[in-house]
Amino acid sequence: MKKLWQMIKGCPLFTTIILSGIIVSIGGYVGAYMGIYKWDVSFHHPMAQTVLMGEKAATDTDVSEDTKNKDSEPTTADVVTEEKNSTESTEKVTTEKPATEEPTTEKTTEKPKTDKVAIDTGGTSAPLKRTTQYQKIKTRKSRNSCYRDLTQIALETQYPYIKVDKSYFDDALFIGDSRVEGLALYSGLDNATFAYMEGLTTFGLMSEKIAANGTHTLKYLLSKHSYKKIYIMLGINEAGYDTETYASTYMESVAQIQALQPDAVVFMMGCMHVSSDYSDSHDIVNNDNIDDKNGAIAAYADGIKLFYLDMNTAVDDGKGGLVKSYTWDDIHLQAQYYSLWEQYLYEHGLKDDAF
């Protein structure tokens, strides 16, 4: 003991670090046992990444907020990289014939391409187009280079939505990350199909095994089954990427989905906000960043075969954030509040002739 005490006195900094680690570990276990923390929070959870990665923006050499899928960047058709705020028409995308066999899930490190490609607008009969409308706001300066100054917020696609019942989702597919997983587990939409994975990003969307409990890729699923409605929510795990890169890879995935399911209507669900308290204290995972990225993808909605929906209107706290009491970690909804998202979907059905 005497020698131990002499060692402690001789290395106070080392001793302080060791003791701090022990105290933090004990506190974590006690907090989890008391229900204050969740046992299953992983490194890929955006909150954990924010702390562990120091919220470093992913630019040319920086690390992405989503470290799990950073090597899964796409290698398919080139995509649009700049937001469209005009009312110009979009052209039909040219794609290869959908594969009928399950594609390889081998990952590459190729950077996202930035050439332009058009998005399908629903055929040649020239139905009514509905361009995205934006709400102008007082400029909010960006706090990180991964997103731009926020000057406007995208509004959901204008359409005479109708109320629908559960059967409307018999032929629906929901795609996304852990938030969509929550919708699958805690809503009443058990008749719909879900394809999700914790930490999923646009870069791994088509190659990761996210369907049927992780046994098939999305590309394989879409080549084997037909859907009339396809809902997508992504974005929280791509917060560290710049907005243009996010929008380009997102729209490339949409182009591939439309090629595999040409008769389906695709609903781009705006990424759900985090709580206002969480947003105010984080330079990357914040609601200005989320709104910037939502606005970028919303620009491509045409109101024919591609819609932008914003379920944030169902869970907003009046300050542009997720209601604090609705969430257990400032990022995900508590189980009982997924019904609000479900109700929003029931109130945003399309008429039969839209399909």
Secondary structure, DSSP 4 states (H G I P E B T S, - for coil): -HHHHHHHHH-HHHHHHHHHHHHHHHHHHHHHHTTSS-TT--TTSHHHHHHHSTT--BSSSSPPS--TTTT----SS----S---S-PPPPPPP-PPPPSSPPP-----PPPP--------S-SS-PPP-PPPEEEEEEE--SSTTSPPEEEEEPPPP---B---GGGGTTEEEEESHHHHHHHHHSS-TTSEEEE-TT--GGGTTTSEEETTTTEEHHHHHHH---SEEEEE--GGGTTB-HHHHHHHHHHHHHHHHHH-TTSEEEEEPPPPPBHHHHHT-SSSSHHHHHHHHHHHHTT--SSSEEEE-THHHHB-SSSSB-GGGBSSSSSB-GGGHHHHHHHHHTSBPPGGG-
